[in-house]
């Protein structure tokens, strides 16, 4: 994943800033620095066969050539003329072109050379020669066979490519070489898994002059360079056989290939025969970005406009980069949601993250440049990640405990009643106490109580901790930009670019932070249930941060390889992956239609987000319970659920849906609610039991029951139970197919269940939000219940039909596939 | 007409390389069925073979990609052990020894019935200096069921690794026996040509180390016959020619080897032969090429650190760099030859005490490698321990009187009497020293 991220970022860099990119792994010759690559473009024209022959030498052979012949890597070197002439003839000694078995003499007609820079600026050399062989008066209608072979530099690694083309007056009947090259005359070496460098040093083709000129239509398709045809020689050579048998096989297969290559009469588009320009020498594309950058940056004046544009682009990249996962965006968001942050805090936090990021990049750049012998930067990344992950986790735990133990605190905050937290007695006095007292002295209500100027809930220390740890992990993209500029001795420019990059990063982070702050303030504006904003949101956000911090730390730990001696590496990483997958699948599972519909019948009647969340949690608990029980039975005891039973379970869900719907519609629900409702409804928050804060003597369940009523608790629980019944088989089988060990499989069930709880809780809260909000202003509440009732009944009926008749519960043939 | 054409293409195809055919075939298979892990595995093997033949690291990268794709598609069933062990081979070739080890272990865990990864485990452990564990791993290749139940592949690995182990432990004769058997097995099991040639070449190396130049030449020639233009075989023949005194032949052979792959060790050896032949200018040219390669090495982080360190030490060039390169190599490799490179660099950098400690490590398996013994002799000489020095130098000459183009003579002259000359190998000095 990390490599993918790096690759993507680099690609982005190159696209946007193709003239600024300069990877640290300085681009050696793409084919390896001792390679010699060949290109041969054979062209059949009227009266001649032309051979465009290009040799691309990498750094080492170039140096050896220069040593042996005394030339220098300057295109104006006067000795080059003689050198090229001599080379042109030398190469022909080992080039063979035969027409119908008769060797053709190759006459050099032009020579050319360029010296593109390779690794570290050391020269490479690209030679191009054009040869002509006479073609006397070919008789129209006859087929001529040509055979070409290149014996120069045998055995040397490199890209070896041959292409064959003919003028329109000739019909290329067969050809073992394609018509279009992949390398654009050795200026680009695209290599991937299915397109490894060609290794063709021989080719054969046959052509037939046409009777009249210009009669042949332009061809439809030449052999597509990317088309992979079955090879002409079957690897019976796996056994290393050479000789008759493989020869016969070759003959057969190659004849099929040649008929596939093109129907007779198909001609191939030719480049204009006379323009040598069509084959002009170009430096490697892989080298081009660097060249352009060199030109630009080594310009005399770094003009203002250039700096401005460069800065803009760097900033844009930084902004884009911030949108990718990482860089503490989520941490920032989570923190701001959970704390009492203002817009100013958001801005400050964004700036701190950016400063941390910049410092991290500078530091890493310095290490790479000066200390790379002792410290390998790649090894630093995981440690940095682990440290910052741990710090974030610790910080999040602190926030979590803090948020959790505020017992009825929000009310007391209003009043400014002195209180303490259970952990105040622990640890040092001093900073901690001060922070705590600061945290709790700010007024939260909107009653115009003047909030004190100095104490803020969000302390600078917290912001600093969070910002630095969130931003300290430098990203490879920025490092690339910095080191690229360094390698061109533009140190100031590099530093400047990084600052611009970080500003772009900051902008996005601040925007996100502001978004969070305003969203929270919007949320807090309607205080239908303050406990959501005062208690649950901070807890949720702190919990989320904790999970994130742990995830960052554990991922980094794994990549340090420290743990690899301890665990089997693969097992642990897959364990983490499995846990995450389970959570995610669980969350997704809760969004199934029948779950949503059932739960909506309840939330439609509620008016608070907190209650909505609770409903979701209870549903999840019930659902998990059944899944766990039934699933464990399946896993541990191999319990097999016969199709009819499975279908019946799903059928019961349908029945339940109908029941719920009908109850909603008939108002019987209302009676039930009132009958078994909570002891006091509509009690004002103020008269809530002002028991001593921090009193956990009261049972949590008891409190819930009193607050919501036992009916309200059991209903979602039971619904969840029934849903769980229907789904457990599916989940258990899915788990069994991927996890072998029963213990882990059961653990996975639990994890999945937790995922469903979280997912449903989020969903019900989300459902309750608009209802709670709109309920204040409109009288929708009255209509929601019947609407959801209709929905539920309808859906239930549909399910009944589906299960009963389509899946065959009521019929003879039952087919049940656990979904 | 068409028949002639077919014949022509025949020749064209037949000359095309076996490995290239394999690559094309499996590329086609993969394109037909991109979800089949087996084809990616085979494609990776083909790329791996190509990489060995050409020395071009592009193919290691491609092999890695193909094998990773195979593992992506299938990583938990026993069938995944094939791609896993092949990927381990790629990492080994890239000198990522720890990762190679881990993957090889995983391959065995996936499929305990395939014991071939033990060879790789042993190789990786050897490179990391854990020789005891390496011997244990190699021992696993001897299946308890006896010769019948083993496949040829396992038997080949068993013999070739036994040979390596024997040589390192100082029993060169056993090493030769085992390697001869390995050659036969490789031919019988129709391994890839380059692999057979490699085995024959290694046999030649063993013969050379033991001083048997005649058999060494035969083995190298066989390798060349098996795989025309095999650069290692050419270099081996060059070494033998030089030892026999046929310097111009040695020069030609080294040049041919360099034309295929210009490894620093070949270029450096060519320079030494030129120097021995009296052609200082040409010698210098070759040394310049090696230094040029060193510059590229720094950029590309290729795997030449040890060879370059030894080159610098041997020729008294950039001695601080020699030490630094040896230390850098030491970070990833702890085998006896890395200790040896370190010892030689320390010696040349006038730190004979530490050099002695390093050479002790290098000799801890009691390998009968004349170069190691020679280095030890020179180090102890510098420390003033003439007895030990003499002992080592004598042993070096006894094993192979012609073990090096210069050092064999240097060993003899050092034995003969106290020498005030510096012990460096400069082209001019050694020309003077020629009999």
Boltz contact constraints between the chains, C-beta under 6 A:
constraints:
  - contact:
      token1: [A, 26]
      token2: [B, 299]
      max_distance: 6.0
  - contact:
      token1: [A, 28]
      token2: [B, 300]
      max_distance: 6.0
  - contact:
      token1: [A, 32]
      token2: [B, 56]
      max_distance: 6.0
  - contact:
      token1: [A, 32]
      token2: [B, 58]
      max_distance: 6.0
  - contact:
      token1: [A, 33]
      token2: [B, 296]
      max_distance: 6.0
  - contact:
      token1: [A, 34]
      token2: [B, 262]
      max_distance: 6.0
  - contact:
      token1: [A, 59]
      token2: [B, 296]
      max_distance: 6.0
  - contact:
      token1: [A, 60]
      token2: [B, 262]
      max_distance: 6.0
  - contact:
      token1: [A, 63]
      token2: [B, 292]
      max_distance: 6.0
  - contact:
      token1: [A, 67]
      token2: [B, 285]
      max_distance: 6.0
  - contact:
      token1: [A, 119]
      token2: [B, 296]
      max_distance: 6.0
  - contact:
      token1: [A, 119]
      token2: [B, 299]
      max_distance: 6.0
  - contact:
      token1: [A, 120]
      token2: [B, 299]
      max_distance: 6.0
  - contact:
      token1: [A, 143]
      token2: [B, 1]
      max_distance: 6.0
  - contact:
      token1: [A, 145]
      token2: [B, 5]
      max_distance: 6.0
  - contact:
      token1: [A, 147]
      token2: [B, 8]
      max_distance: 6.0
  - contact:
      token1: [A, 155]
      token2: [B, 229]
      max_distance: 6.0
  - contact:
      token1: [A, 155]
      token2: [B, 260]
      max_distance: 6.0
  - contact:
      token1: [A, 157]
      token2: [B, 54]
      max_distance: 6.0
  - contact:
      token1: [A, 157]
      token2: [B, 56]
      max_distance: 6.0
  - contact:
      token1: [A, 176]
      token2: [B, 9]
      max_distance: 6.0
  - contact:
      token1: [A, 193]
      token2: [B, 65]
      max_distance: 6.0
  - contact:
      token1: [A, 193]
      token2: [B, 66]
      max_distance: 6.0
  - contact:
      token1: [A, 194]
      token2: [B, 27]
      max_distance: 6.0
  - contact:
      token1: [A, 194]
      token2: [B, 31]
      max_distance: 6.0
  - contact:
      token1: [A, 196]
      token2: [B, 23]
      max_distance: 6.0
  - contact:
      token1: [A, 196]
      token2: [B, 62]
      max_distance: 6.0
  - contact:
      token1: [A, 199]
      token2: [B, 20]
      max_distance: 6.0
  - contact:
      token1: [A, 202]
      token2: [B, 12]
      max_distance: 6.0
  - contact:
      token1: [A, 204]
      token2: [B, 8]
      max_distance: 6.0
  - contact:
      token1: [A, 204]
      token2: [B, 9]
      max_distance: 6.0
  - contact:
      token1: [A, 204]
      token2: [B, 12]
      max_distance: 6.0
  - contact:
      token1: [A, 206]
      token2: [B, 5]
      max_distance: 6.0
  - contact:
      token1: [A, 228]
      token2: [B, 27]
      max_distance: 6.0
  - contact:
      token1: [A, 228]
      token2: [B, 28]
      max_distance: 6.0
  - contact:
      token1: [A, 228]
      token2: [B, 31]
      max_distance: 6.0
  - contact:
      token1: [A, 230]
      token2: [B, 28]
      max_distance: 6.0
  - contact:
      token1: [A, 231]
      token2: [B, 21]
      max_distance: 6.0
  - contact:
      token1: [A, 231]
      token2: [B, 24]
      max_distance: 6.0
  - contact:
      token1: [A, 231]
      token2: [B, 25]
      max_distance: 6.0
  - contact:
      token1: [A, 232]
      token2: [B, 13]
      max_distance: 6.0
  - contact:
      token1: [A, 233]
      token2: [B, 13]
      max_distance: 6.0
  - contact:
      token1: [A, 233]
      token2: [B, 21]
      max_distance: 6.0
  - contact:
      token1: [A, 235]
      token2: [B, 21]
      max_distance: 6.0
  - contact:
      token1: [A, 235]
      token2: [B, 22]
      max_distance: 6.0
  - contact:
      token1: [A, 235]
      token2: [B, 25]
      max_distance: 6.0
  - contact:
      token1: [A, 237]
      token2: [B, 18]
      max_distance: 6.0
  - contact:
      token1: [A, 237]
      token2: [B, 21]
      max_distance: 6.0
  - contact:
      token1: [A, 239]
      token2: [B, 190]
      max_distance: 6.0
  - contact:
      token1: [A, 240]
      token2: [B, 190]
      max_distance: 6.0
  - contact:
      token1: [A, 247]
      token2: [B, 10]
      max_distance: 6.0
  - contact:
      token1: [A, 250]
      token2: [B, 10]
      max_distance: 6.0
  - contact:
      token1: [A, 250]
      token2: [B, 13]
      max_distance: 6.0
  - contact:
      token1: [A, 251]
      token2: [B, 6]
      max_distance: 6.0
  - contact:
      token1: [A, 251]
      token2: [B, 10]
      max_distance: 6.0
  - contact:
      token1: [A, 254]
      token2: [B, 9]
      max_distance: 6.0
